[in-house]
Amino acid sequence: MERRCCFDTFLRRGISFGSSEPPYSSPLLPASFPVVIKLTKVTKEYPPRGRALDDVSFLVEKGEFAFLTGHSGSGKSTTLRLIHMAERPTAGEVRVGGFSSELISQREIWKLRRRVGFVFQGFRLLPGRTAAENVAFALEVTGTARGEILPRTNRLLTKVGLAAKAGAMATELSGGEQQRVAIARAIANEPLVLLADEPTGNLDERAAGGIMELFLDLNAQGMAVLMATHDLELVRRHPRVRVLEVNEGRLVYDSTGVPGVA
Amino acid sequence: MYVLREAFAAIRRAPVLTALSAAMVALALLVVGLFGLVTFNLQQALARVEERVEVVAYVRDGARRDEVAVAEEALLELDEVRSVRFLSKEDALAAAREEFPEFRDIFGDLAVNPLPASLEIELQTGFRSPEAIARVAGMASLYDFVEEVVYGQDWVNRLYVLRRVGAVATTILGLAFALVAALIIGTAIRIAVFARRDEIQIMRLVGATNGFIRRPFLFEGFLTGIAGGILAIGLTYAAFLVGYRLIFPLEWLPWSWVAGGALAGGLFGVLASTLAIRRHLREV
């Protein structure tokens, strides 16, 4: 595929293109590597602004970790929103787990959402609730038995390193801590894939590093992660992570060397 | 259980917003309540006036009492007739003396009783239209011994027109007030829901079903509406007491109307919440 973006030079230096190594993957992965996300010739238009995505195709397999990179406005967030089915493509198909954008109805979206975690740059916690309540909320919503909610919430907060702050109000937490709570909430229902839209964008370097480690840990336990970021330093520090680059709505680069649908 | 907990928790978290919503509902329903109070009292006043509508058939002097009694029974069989009372000439004179004490001397000096005997025909509720009254009067006038039938035709016609105008006006105004109240309640609930749109979006993001998201909001809307309804009843009752003491004796609304008002508040709350939340459920 034609390289059209200034990211290329940087990525060529930082990431071992042409390496025989497979993309970053979990040791817990099953041998079959089922596809978690599949975009097939996806186009998204916002009239009259024009195309936000243009004929984008790629796969993310179970347990895979991929960066989705590109400039602001290149189509990263649109891609994530389409995968989360907050929006539908103008053309093409998005498949996530067993759900297709062509078939799933608005009423059934909740079934998909329980299989896909989402972490935002702005955390999006409920401000009037504690860290534990924010996490428990995701479990209550999905009908988890009342007796299970508290122990599972504690386990999740422990997993993200925030057990000691369970009772703190969301607004009392630092940015990094709020993002950890958001991650705990996103993984509460054990999703197939975790989508993250610039999750370190509002954090300082140390907090961002901690969040990235957390994503890697979760991925090491088998969870696929697709993380949108324009932080090239972050991408460069993780050379084994697959990189997908979008520019002006087109997928211009895939570090696995296989642009388009496999 | 979750619904109750979340609804009450939401009220606890934003008590001012909830109180403002309930107050807006209360003020909207107060207008409806005051209108109901005025309408009900006008209806009662009109009903009291209508109660006095009766047909009087004057009986010729010399009519036999037994043939009058047969007529009494026949008239009583009519659907429109509630009661028929025979008033003899003597009874009429006694009544006149009673009702017009200033003419007692004149009535006492009479050598011959000039007043005729009569049949006083009282009508059933719901049969006091000009047509129904005219029919009864027509039936009574068919008897030979009946000299004249009177029922204040002009007055009855005017009363009937007044009642119809009143019914149309109260229906139109009532609907207009109810519509205004519904819009105000809808806006109040919409603001309350809008203030929590982030929460709705987050619930959608983590996989809540629409029903799961909607239920606490609907219950909260119901509680706000009921609270507003009860507050409106209190305010309407206060207005009733003030009116009773300062203007003239009013009658308080039937309790079925009062309960209906509070329930209407609750239902408006549920409806407004349903419409308000529907928009946000489509967003994410």
Interface residues (C-beta under 8 A of the other chain):
Chain A: H84 A86 Q106 R107 I109 W110 K111 L112 R113 R114 F118 R124 L126 G128 F137 A138 E140 V141 T142 G143 R185 A186 A188 N189
Chain B: Y2 R13 D198 E199 Q201 I202 M203 R204 L205 V206 G207 A208 T209 N210 F212 R282 V284
